[in-house]
């Protein structure tokens, strides 16, 4: 499914990362076809996912941030059957594996703070086989290029993006898309 993700985020290759409820409507009204949801809990996530889907957009639920979820494999079955997002985002390889087993697309998020984190991240993506990888922080073009050389998966740069020029740098380094919470950059 990895190759299909390129078609999801459109030519601008910008993905709103919604961290506050008041930003959800702005993201739904934007021209961006994909939204990363980083808010919610067991009581609100179904409504948030529904809002995004009704807006005609693809939605990836960051399951590490959803209050009330555990590491039990049944959680991904619940998310797939009840919430029905396009996919999930997680730093946890077991969530990625179980999401894929339940028919969801999966983005593995990596925090690349040093060389050993990069090596461990590559090992994790080889084990969990996500559909895409989101690296954080997104302001590391050399590492984006290095990761691009080591995996065929789409790479999403995220975190600390504050200016349009930083989006361009990440894309030129080989990122397939850029996710950010700064709504001024969503258009």
Phi, psi and omega per residue, in radians:
X1 nan -0.245 -3.046
X2 -0.921 -0.763 -3.082
X3 -1.103 -0.476 3.141
X4 -1.258 -0.444 -3.128
X5 -1.088 -0.577 3.104
X6 -0.984 -0.607 -3.134
X7 -1.286 -0.383 -3.052
X8 -1.228 -0.766 -2.955
X9 -1.541 -0.019 2.997
X10 1.325 3.099 -3.030
X11 -1.175 -0.490 -3.136
X12 -1.287 -0.468 3.108
X13 1.019 0.654 3.095
X14 -1.975 2.337 -3.128
X15 -2.148 1.963 3.047
X16 -1.099 2.281 3.051
X17 -1.861 1.767 -3.010
X18 -1.476 2.039 -3.139
X19 -1.971 -0.173 -3.139
X20 -2.324 2.515 -3.112
X21 -1.004 -0.656 -3.111
X22 -1.181 -0.303 3.096
X23 -1.504 -0.254 -3.081
X24 -1.085 -0.797 3.140
X25 -1.119 -0.699 3.110
X26 -1.068 -0.793 3.135
X27 -1.112 -0.714 3.138
X28 -1.142 -0.526 3.130
X29 -1.521 -0.172 -3.122
X30 -1.256 2.969 3.080
X31 -1.435 -0.056 -3.094
X32 -1.286 2.206 -3.077
X33 -1.427 -0.175 -3.131
X34 -2.216 2.449 3.086
X35 -2.249 2.351 2.994
X36 -1.686 2.112 3.118
X37 -1.675 2.046 3.138
X38 -1.988 0.402 -3.131
X39 -2.276 2.813 2.995
X40 2.087 3.021 3.063
X41 -2.597 -3.020 -3.106
X42 -1.045 -0.486 -3.101
X43 -1.510 -0.476 -3.039
X44 -1.888 -0.361 -3.023
X45 -1.061 -0.684 -3.133
X46 -1.057 -0.731 3.107
X47 -1.136 -0.780 -3.129
X48 -1.098 -0.805 3.117
X49 -1.063 -0.754 3.114
X50 -1.049 -0.722 3.108
X51 -1.029 -0.775 -3.118
X52 -1.169 -0.779 -3.139
X53 -1.121 -0.690 3.099
X54 -1.148 -0.435 3.083
X55 -1.386 0.005 3.092
X56 1.402 0.429 -3.080
X57 -2.005 2.800 3.011
X58 -1.484 2.536 -3.095
X59 -2.318 2.308 3.053
X60 -2.012 2.149 -3.078
X61 -1.661 2.136 3.121
X62 -1.407 1.670 -2.986
X63 -1.187 -0.358 3.101
X64 -1.178 -0.390 -3.073
X65 -1.747 -0.023 -3.078
X66 -1.525 1.990 -3.129
X67 -1.112 2.400 3.082
X68 1.664 -0.067 3.117
X69 -1.596 2.552 3.089
X70 -1.973 -3.125 3.125
X71 -1.494 0.087 -3.123
X72 -1.177 2.408 -3.129
X73 -1.003 -0.445 -3.131
X74 -1.121 -0.377 3.136
X75 -1.035 -0.749 -3.133
X76 -1.185 -0.586 3.062
X77 -1.122 -0.765 3.093
X78 -1.044 -0.832 -3.120
X79 -1.085 -0.801 -3.109
X80 -1.124 -0.748 -3.045
X81 -1.523 -0.559 -3.060
X82 -1.704 -0.861 -3.071
X83 -1.488 -0.603 3.072
X84 0.986 0.829 3.031
X85 -1.279 2.955 3.039
X86 -1.122 -0.683 -3.124
X87 -2.946 -3.001 -3.139
X88 -2.227 2.852 3.000
X89 -2.167 2.400 3.082
X90 -2.788 2.650 2.988
X91 -1.513 -0.198 -3.020
X92 -1.680 2.064 -3.093
X93 -1.038 -0.641 -3.125
X94 -1.160 -0.592 3.051
X95 -1.130 -0.732 3.131
X96 -1.058 -0.849 -3.138
X97 -1.036 -0.820 -3.096
X98 -1.227 -0.572 3.078
X99 -1.089 -0.806 -3.139
X100 -1.117 -0.658 3.097
X101 -1.109 -0.435 -3.139
X102 -1.743 0.291 3.022
X103 1.436 0.212 3.118
X104 -1.677 2.595 2.945
X105 -1.258 2.685 -3.096
X106 -2.422 2.308 3.052
X107 -1.932 2.138 3.084
X108 -1.603 2.134 3.129
X109 -1.631 2.291 3.129
X110 -2.107 2.351 3.007
X111 -1.744 1.915 -3.040
X112 -1.748 1.572 -3.077
X113 -1.720 -0.303 3.102
X114 -2.850 3.135 -3.081
X115 -1.083 -0.699 -3.138
X116 -1.186 -0.561 3.057
X117 -1.144 -0.656 3.081
X118 -1.105 -0.832 -3.139
X119 -1.109 -0.760 3.106
X120 -1.126 -0.670 3.100
X121 -1.086 -0.743 3.097
X122 -1.094 -0.750 3.083
X123 -1.040 -0.779 -3.130
X124 -1.075 -0.744 -3.120
X125 -1.244 -0.513 3.053
X126 -1.177 -0.603 -3.128
X127 -1.375 -0.734 -3.028
X128 -1.581 -0.330 3.104
X129 0.921 1.009 3.109
X130 -1.228 3.003 3.080
X131 -1.513 -0.382 3.099
X132 -2.752 2.881 3.125
X133 -2.173 2.271 3.018
X134 -1.858 2.169 3.136
X135 -1.873 2.507 -3.133
X136 -2.358 2.423 -0.071
X137 -1.295 2.757 -3.084
X138 -1.438 0.003 -3.071
X139 -1.705 0.730 -3.115
X140 -2.284 1.325 -3.033
X141 -1.030 -0.641 3.141
X142 -1.083 -0.703 -3.124
X143 -1.278 -0.612 3.057
X144 -1.034 -0.825 3.120
X145 -1.068 -0.788 -3.134
X146 -1.084 -0.771 3.117
X147 -1.168 -0.688 3.107
X148 -1.002 -0.651 3.138
X149 -1.243 -0.356 -3.041
X150 -1.841 -0.157 3.109
X151 -2.540 2.574 3.091
X152 -1.563 -0.047 -3.117
X153 -1.196 2.592 3.010
X154 -1.075 2.416 3.134
X155 -1.946 2.232 3.106
X156 -1.915 2.149 3.098
X157 -1.598 2.291 -3.122
X158 -2.543 2.743 3.070
X159 1.636 2.251 3.081
X160 1.145 0.251 3.102
X161 -1.392 2.088 -3.082
X162 -2.166 -0.239 -3.063
X163 -2.398 2.675 3.101
X164 -1.028 -0.608 3.137
X165 -1.093 -0.554 3.118
X166 -1.241 -0.577 3.042
X167 -1.089 -0.839 3.141
X168 -1.032 -0.737 3.140
X169 -1.074 -0.793 -3.134
X170 -1.115 -0.743 3.142
X171 -1.159 -0.722 3.117
X172 -1.144 -0.502 3.130
X173 -1.335 -0.211 3.095
X174 2.128 0.038 3.079
X175 -1.161 2.491 3.091
X176 -1.413 -0.523 3.140
X177 -2.755 2.954 3.140
X178 -2.308 2.241 3.084
X179 -1.852 2.518 -3.124
X180 -2.750 2.636 3.105
X181 -1.565 -0.225 -3.104
X182 -1.312 1.784 -3.019
X183 -1.187 -0.291 3.059
X184 -1.172 -0.344 -3.131
X185 -1.680 0.011 -3.082
X186 -1.324 -0.276 -3.109
X187 -1.822 nan nan
